[in-house]
Amino acid sequence: MTVRRLLGLVRWYLRELTGETAYDRYLERHRLAHPGVPALPRREFERRRTDRGDAHPGARCC
């Protein structure tokens, strides 16, 4: 495995772990389910995601 490939895998893992890819997945699902309807801007998406997490903490530690 090359160093470049290893760094790419580490980057992918960290993005998944931190939830950074959530917006990318949202955009893809939104594009398929609601063609022609504008998606939420990233800031609004993150605000709603944070509010949802605060309202339903689940297994979060804090």
All heavy atoms as TSV, in Angstrom:
chain	resi	resn	atom	element	x	y	z
A	1	MET	N	N	0.850	-1.173	0.000
A	1	MET	CA	C	0.000	0.000	0.000
A	1	MET	C	C	0.899	1.241	0.000
A	1	MET	O	O	1.824	1.345	0.790
A	1	MET	CB	C	-0.896	-0.015	1.235
A	1	MET	CG	C	-1.801	1.182	1.314
A	1	MET	SD	S	-2.953	1.171	2.702
A	1	MET	CE	C	-3.975	-0.215	2.331
A	2	THR	N	N	0.573	2.170	-0.863
A	2	THR	CA	C	1.383	3.379	-0.962
A	2	THR	C	C	1.019	4.358	0.165
A	2	THR	O	O	-0.051	4.255	0.778
A	2	THR	CB	C	1.164	4.083	-2.310
A	2	THR	OG1	O	-0.184	4.562	-2.357
A	2	THR	CG2	C	1.435	3.155	-3.477
A	3	VAL	N	N	1.909	5.273	0.404
A	3	VAL	CA	C	1.675	6.292	1.434
A	3	VAL	C	C	0.462	7.138	1.050
A	3	VAL	O	O	-0.375	7.464	1.902
A	3	VAL	CB	C	2.931	7.181	1.618
A	3	VAL	CG1	C	2.643	8.346	2.539
A	3	VAL	CG2	C	4.087	6.352	2.140
A	4	ARG	N	N	0.359	7.455	-0.217
A	4	ARG	CA	C	-0.772	8.269	-0.692
A	4	ARG	C	C	-2.103	7.569	-0.427
A	4	ARG	O	O	-3.069	8.168	0.024
A	4	ARG	CB	C	-0.597	8.562	-2.174
A	4	ARG	CG	C	-1.646	9.473	-2.732
A	4	ARG	CD	C	-1.379	9.697	-4.225
A	4	ARG	NE	N	-2.253	10.697	-4.739
A	4	ARG	CZ	C	-1.895	11.925	-5.057
A	4	ARG	NH1	N	-0.641	12.290	-4.929
A	4	ARG	NH2	N	-2.755	12.778	-5.522
A	5	ARG	N	N	-2.152	6.283	-0.704
A	5	ARG	CA	C	-3.371	5.494	-0.475
A	5	ARG	C	C	-3.676	5.422	1.023
A	5	ARG	O	O	-4.826	5.564	1.435
A	5	ARG	CB	C	-3.198	4.094	-1.054
A	5	ARG	CG	C	-4.305	3.132	-0.727
A	5	ARG	CD	C	-5.187	2.891	-1.908
A	5	ARG	NE	N	-6.086	1.790	-1.635
A	5	ARG	CZ	C	-7.383	1.953	-1.391
A	5	ARG	NH1	N	-7.914	3.150	-1.432
A	5	ARG	NH2	N	-8.147	0.922	-1.150
A	6	LEU	N	N	-2.662	5.214	1.819
A	6	LEU	CA	C	-2.844	5.143	3.261
A	6	LEU	C	C	-3.387	6.469	3.811
A	6	LEU	O	O	-4.310	6.480	4.626
A	6	LEU	CB	C	-1.527	4.786	3.943
A	6	LEU	CG	C	-1.583	4.631	5.457
A	6	LEU	CD1	C	-2.537	3.529	5.855
A	6	LEU	CD2	C	-0.207	4.374	6.010
A	7	LEU	N	N	-2.832	7.575	3.354
A	7	LEU	CA	C	-3.315	8.889	3.796
A	7	LEU	C	C	-4.759	9.119	3.359
A	7	LEU	O	O	-5.550	9.715	4.098
A	7	LEU	CB	C	-2.405	9.996	3.278
A	7	LEU	CG	C	-1.025	10.067	3.926
A	7	LEU	CD1	C	-0.182	11.139	3.245
A	7	LEU	CD2	C	-1.130	10.321	5.412
A	8	GLY	N	N	-5.100	8.655	2.166
A	8	GLY	CA	C	-6.475	8.774	1.691
A	8	GLY	C	C	-7.441	7.993	2.572
A	8	GLY	O	O	-8.539	8.467	2.888
A	9	LEU	N	N	-7.039	6.805	2.991
A	9	LEU	CA	C	-7.883	5.993	3.870
A	9	LEU	C	C	-8.024	6.633	5.249
A	9	LEU	O	O	-9.112	6.632	5.840
A	9	LEU	CB	C	-7.307	4.580	3.999
A	9	LEU	CG	C	-7.418	3.716	2.748
A	9	LEU	CD1	C	-6.652	2.420	2.932
A	9	LEU	CD2	C	-8.867	3.444	2.400
A	10	VAL	N	N	-6.949	7.193	5.754
A	10	VAL	CA	C	-7.002	7.879	7.047
A	10	VAL	C	C	-7.925	9.092	6.952
A	10	VAL	O	O	-8.757	9.330	7.830
A	10	VAL	CB	C	-5.589	8.298	7.517
A	10	VAL	CG1	C	-5.658	9.228	8.711
A	10	VAL	CG2	C	-4.764	7.066	7.839
A	11	ARG	N	N	-7.821	9.834	5.865
A	11	ARG	CA	C	-8.685	11.006	5.659
A	11	ARG	C	C	-10.151	10.588	5.602
A	11	ARG	O	O	-11.014	11.197	6.232
A	11	ARG	CB	C	-8.296	11.735	4.379
A	11	ARG	CG	C	-9.153	12.950	4.105
A	11	ARG	CD	C	-8.687	13.655	2.825
A	11	ARG	NE	N	-9.474	14.813	2.561
A	11	ARG	CZ	C	-10.569	14.824	1.796
A	11	ARG	NH1	N	-10.979	13.708	1.223
A	11	ARG	NH2	N	-11.244	15.928	1.606
A	12	TRP	N	N	-10.439	9.517	4.848
A	12	TRP	CA	C	-11.808	9.024	4.739
A	12	TRP	C	C	-12.334	8.636	6.122
A	12	TRP	O	O	-13.442	9.011	6.499
A	12	TRP	CB	C	-11.861	7.808	3.799
A	12	TRP	CG	C	-13.182	7.125	3.834
A	12	TRP	CD1	C	-14.293	7.459	3.135
A	12	TRP	CD2	C	-13.556	6.018	4.672
A	12	TRP	NE1	N	-15.329	6.620	3.470
A	12	TRP	CE2	C	-14.899	5.723	4.416
A	12	TRP	CE3	C	-12.867	5.250	5.606
A	12	TRP	CZ2	C	-15.567	4.698	5.061
A	12	TRP	CZ3	C	-13.548	4.227	6.243
A	12	TRP	CH2	C	-14.881	3.962	5.959
A	13	TYR	N	N	-11.525	7.904	6.879
A	13	TYR	CA	C	-11.935	7.446	8.202
A	13	TYR	C	C	-12.229	8.622	9.126
A	13	TYR	O	O	-13.255	8.636	9.828
A	13	TYR	CB	C	-10.848	6.551	8.805
A	13	TYR	CG	C	-11.164	6.085	10.187
A	13	TYR	CD1	C	-12.102	5.083	10.402
A	13	TYR	CD2	C	-10.553	6.662	11.296
A	13	TYR	CE1	C	-12.411	4.656	11.679
A	13	TYR	CE2	C	-10.864	6.238	12.575
A	13	TYR	CZ	C	-11.790	5.236	12.764
A	13	TYR	OH	O	-12.104	4.827	14.027
A	14	LEU	N	N	-11.359	9.600	9.147
A	14	LEU	CA	C	-11.551	10.754	10.021
A	14	LEU	C	C	-12.789	11.556	9.627
A	14	LEU	O	O	-13.525	12.036	10.498
A	14	LEU	CB	C	-10.309	11.638	10.024
A	14	LEU	CG	C	-9.090	11.036	10.713
A	14	LEU	CD1	C	-7.877	11.938	10.530
A	14	LEU	CD2	C	-9.368	10.777	12.181
A	15	ARG	N	N	-13.034	11.705	8.323
A	15	ARG	CA	C	-14.235	12.424	7.869
A	15	ARG	C	C	-15.502	11.682	8.286
A	15	ARG	O	O	-16.481	12.288	8.689
A	15	ARG	CB	C	-14.218	12.623	6.354
A	15	ARG	CG	C	-13.162	13.630	5.917
A	15	ARG	CD	C	-13.234	13.912	4.435
A	15	ARG	NE	N	-14.359	14.804	4.223
A	15	ARG	CZ	C	-15.251	14.654	3.236
A	15	ARG	NH1	N	-15.139	13.680	2.382
A	15	ARG	NH2	N	-16.245	15.486	3.124
A	16	GLU	N	N	-15.492	10.360	8.187
A	16	GLU	CA	C	-16.639	9.560	8.622
A	16	GLU	C	C	-16.810	9.642	10.138
A	16	GLU	O	O	-17.924	9.793	10.638
A	16	GLU	CB	C	-16.462	8.098	8.204
A	16	GLU	CG	C	-16.607	7.852	6.723
A	16	GLU	CD	C	-18.024	8.035	6.212
A	16	GLU	OE1	O	-18.990	7.835	6.984
A	16	GLU	OE2	O	-18.165	8.383	5.021
A	17	LEU	N	N	-15.723	9.555	10.853
A	17	LEU	CA	C	-15.753	9.566	12.310
A	17	LEU	C	C	-16.304	10.884	12.860
A	17	LEU	O	O	-17.079	10.889	13.810
A	17	LEU	CB	C	-14.345	9.316	12.857
A	17	LEU	CG	C	-14.205	9.179	14.362
A	17	LEU	CD1	C	-14.918	7.912	14.837
A	17	LEU	CD2	C	-12.745	9.129	14.730
A	18	THR	N	N	-15.936	11.989	12.255
A	18	THR	CA	C	-16.359	13.298	12.744
A	18	THR	C	C	-17.713	13.742	12.196
A	18	THR	O	O	-18.248	14.752	12.641
A	18	THR	CB	C	-15.318	14.376	12.384
A	18	THR	OG1	O	-15.192	14.442	10.961
A	18	THR	CG2	C	-13.979	14.075	13.025
A	19	GLY	N	N	-18.255	13.015	11.227
A	19	GLY	CA	C	-19.556	13.387	10.661
A	19	GLY	C	C	-19.465	14.406	9.545
A	19	GLY	O	O	-20.480	14.938	9.100
A	20	GLU	N	N	-18.267	14.685	9.086
A	20	GLU	CA	C	-18.083	15.684	8.037
A	20	GLU	C	C	-18.742	15.270	6.722
A	20	GLU	O	O	-19.129	16.113	5.927
A	20	GLU	CB	C	-16.590	15.924	7.817
A	20	GLU	CG	C	-16.292	17.112	6.949
A	20	GLU	CD	C	-14.809	17.368	6.844
A	20	GLU	OE1	O	-14.064	17.040	7.766
A	20	GLU	OE2	O	-14.416	17.913	5.806
A	21	THR	N	N	-18.904	13.980	6.499
A	21	THR	CA	C	-19.493	13.506	5.243
A	21	THR	C	C	-21.023	13.537	5.269
A	21	THR	O	O	-21.648	13.256	4.260
A	21	THR	CB	C	-19.032	12.073	4.936
A	21	THR	OG1	O	-19.383	11.239	6.024
A	21	THR	CG2	C	-17.544	12.019	4.693
A	22	ALA	N	N	-21.611	13.883	6.396
A	22	ALA	CA	C	-23.072	13.896	6.501
A	22	ALA	C	C	-23.695	14.832	5.473
A	22	ALA	O	O	-24.719	14.507	4.871
A	22	ALA	CB	C	-23.504	14.288	7.912
A	23	TYR	N	N	-23.112	15.998	5.262
A	23	TYR	CA	C	-23.670	16.952	4.310
A	23	TYR	C	C	-23.568	16.421	2.881
A	23	TYR	O	O	-24.513	16.569	2.097
A	23	TYR	CB	C	-22.971	18.303	4.421
A	23	TYR	CG	C	-23.599	19.375	3.553
A	23	TYR	CD1	C	-24.866	19.851	3.825
A	23	TYR	CD2	C	-22.921	19.916	2.464
A	23	TYR	CE1	C	-25.458	20.835	3.040
A	23	TYR	CE2	C	-23.492	20.899	1.673
A	23	TYR	CZ	C	-24.758	21.356	1.963
A	23	TYR	OH	O	-25.336	22.325	1.178
A	24	ASP	N	N	-22.463	15.769	2.550
A	24	ASP	CA	C	-22.313	15.194	1.212
A	24	ASP	C	C	-23.385	14.131	0.962
A	24	ASP	O	O	-23.989	14.085	-0.107
A	24	ASP	CB	C	-20.928	14.566	1.041
A	24	ASP	CG	C	-19.808	15.589	1.163
A	24	ASP	OD1	O	-20.053	16.783	0.881
A	24	ASP	OD2	O	-18.702	15.190	1.548
A	25	ARG	N	N	-23.626	13.285	1.966
A	25	ARG	CA	C	-24.667	12.254	1.825
A	25	ARG	C	C	-26.046	12.895	1.721
A	25	ARG	O	O	-26.893	12.450	0.942
A	25	ARG	CB	C	-24.609	11.283	2.992
A	25	ARG	CG	C	-23.439	10.326	2.906
A	25	ARG	CD	C	-23.541	9.188	3.902
A	25	ARG	NE	N	-23.690	9.631	5.279
A	25	ARG	CZ	C	-22.671	9.866	6.100
A	25	ARG	NH1	N	-21.439	9.707	5.688
A	25	ARG	NH2	N	-22.894	10.261	7.322
A	26	TYR	N	N	-26.288	13.955	2.505
A	26	TYR	CA	C	-27.561	14.671	2.437
A	26	TYR	C	C	-27.789	15.228	1.035
A	26	TYR	O	O	-28.875	15.083	0.476
A	26	TYR	CB	C	-27.591	15.799	3.468
A	26	TYR	CG	C	-28.600	16.872	3.149
A	26	TYR	CD1	C	-29.957	16.645	3.306
A	26	TYR	CD2	C	-28.196	18.109	2.656
A	26	TYR	CE1	C	-30.886	17.620	2.987
A	26	TYR	CE2	C	-29.108	19.082	2.340
A	26	TYR	CZ	C	-30.460	18.839	2.501
A	26	TYR	OH	O	-31.375	19.812	2.175
A	27	LEU	N	N	-26.771	15.855	0.465
A	27	LEU	CA	C	-26.919	16.427	-0.868
A	27	LEU	C	C	-27.270	15.365	-1.902
A	27	LEU	O	O	-28.137	15.577	-2.754
A	27	LEU	CB	C	-25.636	17.148	-1.301
A	27	LEU	CG	C	-25.351	18.467	-0.615
A	27	LEU	CD1	C	-24.003	19.009	-1.082
A	27	LEU	CD2	C	-26.459	19.473	-0.881
A	28	GLU	N	N	-26.620	14.215	-1.818
A	28	GLU	CA	C	-26.900	13.142	-2.773
A	28	GLU	C	C	-28.326	12.617	-2.614
A	28	GLU	O	O	-29.047	12.451	-3.594
A	28	GLU	CB	C	-25.904	12.003	-2.599
A	28	GLU	CG	C	-26.121	10.929	-3.611
A	28	GLU	CD	C	-24.856	10.224	-3.987
A	28	GLU	OE1	O	-23.768	10.727	-3.690
A	28	GLU	OE2	O	-24.987	9.147	-4.578
A	29	ARG	N	N	-28.737	12.368	-1.379
A	29	ARG	CA	C	-30.112	11.888	-1.152
A	29	ARG	C	C	-31.128	12.933	-1.583
A	29	ARG	O	O	-32.153	12.600	-2.181
A	29	ARG	CB	C	-30.310	11.556	0.324
A	29	ARG	CG	C	-29.750	10.232	0.731
A	29	ARG	CD	C	-30.244	9.798	2.109
A	29	ARG	NE	N	-30.141	10.830	3.123
A	29	ARG	CZ	C	-29.114	10.975	3.955
A	29	ARG	NH1	N	-28.092	10.175	3.898
A	29	ARG	NH2	N	-29.123	11.944	4.856
A	30	HIS	N	N	-30.860	14.201	-1.262
A	30	HIS	CA	C	-31.796	15.273	-1.616
A	30	HIS	C	C	-31.938	15.396	-3.134
A	30	HIS	O	O	-33.040	15.553	-3.640
A	30	HIS	CB	C	-31.314	16.599	-1.021
A	30	HIS	CG	C	-32.270	17.723	-1.269
A	30	HIS	ND1	N	-33.401	17.881	-0.517
A	30	HIS	CD2	C	-32.279	18.713	-2.181
A	30	HIS	CE1	C	-34.070	18.934	-0.961
A	30	HIS	NE2	N	-33.401	19.455	-1.967
A	31	ARG	N	N	-30.821	15.307	-3.842
A	31	ARG	CA	C	-30.832	15.410	-5.297
A	31	ARG	C	C	-31.679	14.289	-5.910
A	31	ARG	O	O	-32.425	14.511	-6.855
A	31	ARG	CB	C	-29.403	15.368	-5.810
A	31	ARG	CG	C	-29.235	15.681	-7.253
A	31	ARG	CD	C	-27.786	15.780	-7.730
A	31	ARG	NE	N	-26.774	15.177	-6.881
A	31	ARG	CZ	C	-25.948	15.842	-6.075
A	31	ARG	NH1	N	-26.024	17.152	-5.985
A	31	ARG	NH2	N	-25.045	15.204	-5.347
A	32	LEU	N	N	-31.594	13.081	-5.350
A	32	LEU	CA	C	-32.360	11.952	-5.873
A	32	LEU	C	C	-33.834	12.019	-5.491
A	32	LEU	O	O	-34.704	11.701	-6.297
A	32	LEU	CB	C	-31.760	10.634	-5.373
A	32	LEU	CG	C	-30.370	10.299	-5.885
A	32	LEU	CD1	C	-29.825	9.066	-5.165
A	32	LEU	CD2	C	-30.378	10.088	-7.381
A	33	ALA	N	N	-34.129	12.417	-4.275
A	33	ALA	CA	C	-35.504	12.417	-3.780
A	33	ALA	C	C	-36.290	13.661	-4.169
A	33	ALA	O	O	-37.515	13.603	-4.298
A	33	ALA	CB	C	-35.505	12.262	-2.264
A	34	HIS	N	N	-35.607	14.779	-4.350
A	34	HIS	CA	C	-36.289	16.056	-4.608
A	34	HIS	C	C	-35.623	16.816	-5.754
A	34	HIS	O	O	-35.095	17.916	-5.548
A	34	HIS	CB	C	-36.279	16.924	-3.352
A	34	HIS	CG	C	-36.758	16.232	-2.126
A	34	HIS	ND1	N	-38.077	15.926	-1.900
A	34	HIS	CD2	C	-36.081	15.744	-1.055
A	34	HIS	CE1	C	-38.193	15.304	-0.745
A	34	HIS	NE2	N	-36.993	15.178	-0.211
A	35	PRO	N	N	-35.637	16.258	-6.951
A	35	PRO	CA	C	-34.976	16.962	-8.062
A	35	PRO	C	C	-35.624	18.327	-8.314
A	35	PRO	O	O	-36.840	18.470	-8.241
A	35	PRO	CB	C	-35.171	16.025	-9.253
A	35	PRO	CG	C	-36.191	15.040	-8.857
A	35	PRO	CD	C	-36.299	15.044	-7.374
A	36	GLY	N	N	-34.802	19.306	-8.556
A	36	GLY	CA	C	-35.296	20.644	-8.848
A	36	GLY	C	C	-35.562	21.500	-7.623
A	36	GLY	O	O	-35.828	22.692	-7.744
A	37	VAL	N	N	-35.524	20.922	-6.441
A	37	VAL	CA	C	-35.747	21.670	-5.204
A	37	VAL	C	C	-34.387	21.990	-4.599
A	37	VAL	O	O	-33.561	21.095	-4.445
A	37	VAL	CB	C	-36.590	20.838	-4.199
A	37	VAL	CG1	C	-36.772	21.586	-2.899
A	37	VAL	CG2	C	-37.923	20.466	-4.808
A	38	PRO	N	N	-34.137	23.252	-4.286
A	38	PRO	CA	C	-32.825	23.590	-3.723
A	38	PRO	C	C	-32.598	22.926	-2.369
A	38	PRO	O	O	-33.508	22.836	-1.550
A	38	PRO	CB	C	-32.849	25.109	-3.583
A	38	PRO	CG	C	-34.200	25.572	-3.952
A	38	PRO	CD	C	-34.997	24.412	-4.441
A	39	ALA	N	N	-31.391	22.470	-2.155
A	39	ALA	CA	C	-31.014	21.847	-0.884
A	39	ALA	C	C	-30.685	22.931	0.131
A	39	ALA	O	O	-30.443	24.082	-0.218
A	39	ALA	CB	C	-29.796	20.955	-1.092
A	40	LEU	N	N	-30.681	22.543	1.401
A	40	LEU	CA	C	-30.296	23.481	2.455
A	40	LEU	C	C	-28.834	23.873	2.284
A	40	LEU	O	O	-28.007	23.027	1.915
A	40	LEU	CB	C	-30.433	22.823	3.829
A	40	LEU	CG	C	-31.825	22.472	4.318
A	40	LEU	CD1	C	-31.735	21.694	5.627
A	40	LEU	CD2	C	-32.642	23.731	4.519
A	41	PRO	N	N	-28.505	25.116	2.564
A	41	PRO	CA	C	-27.087	25.479	2.603
A	41	PRO	C	C	-26.402	24.715	3.738
A	41	PRO	O	O	-27.051	24.302	4.709
A	41	PRO	CB	C	-27.088	26.980	2.901
A	41	PRO	CG	C	-28.489	27.436	2.774
A	41	PRO	CD	C	-29.375	26.242	2.834
A	42	ARG	N	N	-25.107	24.533	3.624
A	42	ARG	CA	C	-24.383	23.740	4.625
A	42	ARG	C	C	-24.576	24.283	6.035
A	42	ARG	O	O	-24.744	23.529	6.982
A	42	ARG	CB	C	-22.900	23.687	4.287
A	42	ARG	CG	C	-22.172	22.789	5.270
A	42	ARG	CD	C	-20.752	22.529	4.888
A	42	ARG	NE	N	-20.295	21.395	5.672
A	42	ARG	CZ	C	-19.758	20.316	5.182
A	42	ARG	NH1	N	-19.581	20.205	3.906
A	42	ARG	NH2	N	-19.389	19.343	5.958
A	43	ARG	N	N	-24.561	25.586	6.189
A	43	ARG	CA	C	-24.709	26.191	7.519
A	43	ARG	C	C	-26.047	25.813	8.160
A	43	ARG	O	O	-26.118	25.450	9.329
A	43	ARG	CB	C	-24.563	27.698	7.409
A	43	ARG	CG	C	-24.574	28.385	8.726
A	43	ARG	CD	C	-24.374	29.881	8.549
A	43	ARG	NE	N	-23.997	30.456	9.804
A	43	ARG	CZ	C	-23.014	31.278	9.995
A	43	ARG	NH1	N	-22.290	31.673	8.972
A	43	ARG	NH2	N	-22.746	31.760	11.174
A	44	GLU	N	N	-27.128	25.891	7.373
A	44	GLU	CA	C	-28.457	25.534	7.883
A	44	GLU	C	C	-28.541	24.034	8.177
A	44	GLU	O	O	-29.124	23.613	9.172
A	44	GLU	CB	C	-29.531	25.935	6.877
A	44	GLU	CG	C	-30.942	25.605	7.322
A	44	GLU	CD	C	-31.388	26.355	8.566
A	44	GLU	OE1	O	-30.826	27.420	8.884
A	44	GLU	OE2	O	-32.316	25.863	9.242
A	45	PHE	N	N	-27.951	23.226	7.299
A	45	PHE	CA	C	-27.926	21.779	7.526
A	45	PHE	C	C	-27.234	21.461	8.840
A	45	PHE	O	O	-27.740	20.688	9.649
A	45	PHE	CB	C	-27.218	21.069	6.365
A	45	PHE	CG	C	-26.971	19.615	6.624
A	45	PHE	CD1	C	-27.976	18.683	6.427
A	45	PHE	CD2	C	-25.741	19.174	7.080
A	45	PHE	CE1	C	-27.761	17.349	6.688
A	45	PHE	CE2	C	-25.509	17.837	7.336
A	45	PHE	CZ	C	-26.528	16.919	7.140
A	46	GLU	N	N	-26.069	22.062	9.059
A	46	GLU	CA	C	-25.313	21.803	10.291
A	46	GLU	C	C	-26.067	22.302	11.522
A	46	GLU	O	O	-26.043	21.661	12.571
A	46	GLU	CB	C	-23.925	22.441	10.222
A	46	GLU	CG	C	-23.010	21.820	9.192
A	46	GLU	CD	C	-22.641	20.376	9.471
A	46	GLU	OE1	O	-22.825	19.892	10.606
A	46	GLU	OE2	O	-22.167	19.709	8.531
A	47	ARG	N	N	-26.746	23.437	11.393
A	47	ARG	CA	C	-27.524	23.965	12.513
A	47	ARG	C	C	-28.636	22.983	12.889
A	47	ARG	O	O	-28.839	22.665	14.060
A	47	ARG	CB	C	-28.129	25.318	12.167
A	47	ARG	CG	C	-28.942	25.917	13.311
A	47	ARG	CD	C	-29.519	27.282	12.996
A	47	ARG	NE	N	-28.442	28.233	12.763
A	47	ARG	CZ	C	-28.288	28.940	11.636
A	47	ARG	NH1	N	-29.138	28.803	10.648
A	47	ARG	NH2	N	-27.298	29.782	11.500
A	48	ARG	N	N	-29.349	22.481	11.879
A	48	ARG	CA	C	-30.426	21.530	12.148
A	48	ARG	C	C	-29.888	20.217	12.703
A	48	ARG	O	O	-30.495	19.610	13.581
A	48	ARG	CB	C	-31.228	21.267	10.875
A	48	ARG	CG	C	-32.071	22.444	10.465
A	48	ARG	CD	C	-32.921	22.115	9.285
A	48	ARG	NE	N	-33.674	23.269	8.834
A	48	ARG	CZ	C	-34.635	23.211	7.947
A	48	ARG	NH1	N	-34.947	22.062	7.377
A	48	ARG	NH2	N	-35.271	24.304	7.587
A	49	ARG	N	N	-28.757	19.786	12.196
A	49	ARG	CA	C	-28.151	18.544	12.672
A	49	ARG	C	C	-27.742	18.680	14.143
A	49	ARG	O	O	-27.966	17.789	14.958
A	49	ARG	CB	C	-26.930	18.197	11.817
A	49	ARG	CG	C	-26.357	16.836	12.106
A	49	ARG	CD	C	-25.344	16.477	11.055
A	49	ARG	NE	N	-24.065	17.068	11.335
A	49	ARG	CZ	C	-22.949	16.376	11.564
A	49	ARG	NH1	N	-22.970	15.067	11.506
A	49	ARG	NH2	N	-21.826	16.985	11.806
A	50	THR	N	N	-27.178	19.823	14.493
A	50	THR	CA	C	-26.788	20.078	15.877
A	50	THR	C	C	-28.013	20.157	16.777
A	50	THR	O	O	-28.031	19.566	17.869
A	50	THR	CB	C	-25.974	21.380	15.975
A	50	THR	OG1	O	-24.836	21.263	15.136
A	50	THR	CG2	C	-25.550	21.665	17.399
A	51	ASP	N	N	-29.044	20.865	16.327
A	51	ASP	CA	C	-30.271	20.970	17.125
A	51	ASP	C	C	-30.901	19.597	17.344
A	51	ASP	O	O	-31.374	19.290	18.433
A	51	ASP	CB	C	-31.278	21.900	16.444
A	51	ASP	CG	C	-30.844	23.355	16.462
A	51	ASP	OD1	O	-29.911	23.689	17.214
A	51	ASP	OD2	O	-31.442	24.154	15.707
A	52	ARG	N	N	-30.913	18.770	16.290
A	52	ARG	CA	C	-31.474	17.426	16.401
A	52	ARG	C	C	-30.656	16.592	17.399
A	52	ARG	O	O	-31.213	15.860	18.210
A	52	ARG	CB	C	-31.505	16.764	15.025
A	52	ARG	CG	C	-32.301	15.507	14.943
A	52	ARG	CD	C	-32.518	15.012	13.504
A	52	ARG	NE	N	-31.379	15.159	12.619
A	52	ARG	CZ	C	-31.286	16.031	11.610
A	52	ARG	NH1	N	-32.273	16.867	11.376
A	52	ARG	NH2	N	-30.226	16.081	10.852
A	53	GLY	N	N	-29.350	16.733	17.356
A	53	GLY	CA	C	-28.487	16.016	18.299
A	53	GLY	C	C	-28.694	16.467	19.731
A	53	GLY	O	O	-28.667	15.658	20.664
A	54	ASP	N	N	-28.924	17.758	19.921
A	54	ASP	CA	C	-29.158	18.282	21.274
A	54	ASP	C	C	-30.514	17.817	21.805
A	54	ASP	O	O	-30.663	17.545	22.993
A	54	ASP	CB	C	-29.105	19.808	21.279
A	54	ASP	CG	C	-27.691	20.326	21.082
A	54	ASP	OD1	O	-26.746	19.531	21.246
A	54	ASP	OD2	O	-27.551	21.523	20.763
A	55	ALA	N	N	-31.515	17.740	20.920
A	55	ALA	CA	C	-32.848	17.333	21.340
A	55	ALA	C	C	-32.922	15.829	21.651
A	55	ALA	O	O	-33.721	15.397	22.469
A	55	ALA	CB	C	-33.862	17.683	20.260
A	56	HIS	N	N	-32.089	15.050	20.963
A	56	HIS	CA	C	-32.076	13.597	21.125
A	56	HIS	C	C	-30.642	13.123	21.337
A	56	HIS	O	O	-30.024	12.594	20.419
A	56	HIS	CB	C	-32.677	12.915	19.895
A	56	HIS	CG	C	-34.015	13.447	19.510
A	56	HIS	ND1	N	-35.159	13.159	20.199
A	56	HIS	CD2	C	-34.385	14.274	18.505
A	56	HIS	CE1	C	-36.173	13.781	19.642
A	56	HIS	NE2	N	-35.730	14.469	18.608
A	57	PRO	N	N	-30.108	13.280	22.551
A	57	PRO	CA	C	-28.686	12.991	22.764
A	57	PRO	C	C	-28.282	11.531	22.565
A	57	PRO	O	O	-27.143	11.258	22.225
A	57	PRO	CB	C	-28.443	13.438	24.202
A	57	PRO	CG	C	-29.769	13.595	24.820
A	57	PRO	CD	C	-30.764	13.773	23.728
A	58	GLY	N	N	-29.150	10.575	22.771
A	58	GLY	CA	C	-28.805	9.175	22.566
A	58	GLY	C	C	-27.611	8.732	23.382
A	58	GLY	O	O	-27.588	8.896	24.594
A	59	ALA	N	N	-26.591	8.230	22.712
A	59	ALA	CA	C	-25.438	7.674	23.412
A	59	ALA	C	C	-24.285	8.668	23.546
A	59	ALA	O	O	-23.185	8.281	23.900
A	59	ALA	CB	C	-24.951	6.437	22.656
A	60	ARG	N	N	-24.535	9.933	23.262
A	60	ARG	CA	C	-23.460	10.924	23.409
A	60	ARG	C	C	-23.028	11.038	24.856
A	60	ARG	O	O	-23.833	10.912	25.767
A	60	ARG	CB	C	-23.943	12.299	22.956
A	60	ARG	CG	C	-23.865	12.529	21.500
A	60	ARG	CD	C	-24.067	13.972	21.161
A	60	ARG	NE	N	-24.837	14.697	22.161
A	60	ARG	CZ	C	-25.358	15.872	21.965
A	60	ARG	NH1	N	-25.183	16.472	20.826
A	60	ARG	NH2	N	-26.027	16.474	22.897
A	61	CYS	N	N	-21.791	11.355	25.050
A	61	CYS	CA	C	-21.290	11.492	26.420
A	61	CYS	C	C	-21.562	12.890	26.979
A	61	CYS	O	O	-21.646	13.073	28.179
A	61	CYS	CB	C	-19.800	11.198	26.476
A	61	CYS	SG	S	-18.798	12.412	25.620
A	62	CYS	N	N	-21.668	13.900	26.112
A	62	CYS	CA	C	-21.798	15.279	26.603
A	62	CYS	C	C	-22.968	16.002	25.981
A	62	CYS	O	O	-23.316	15.797	24.882
A	62	CYS	CB	C	-20.535	16.057	26.279
A	62	CYS	SG	S	-19.048	15.220	26.806
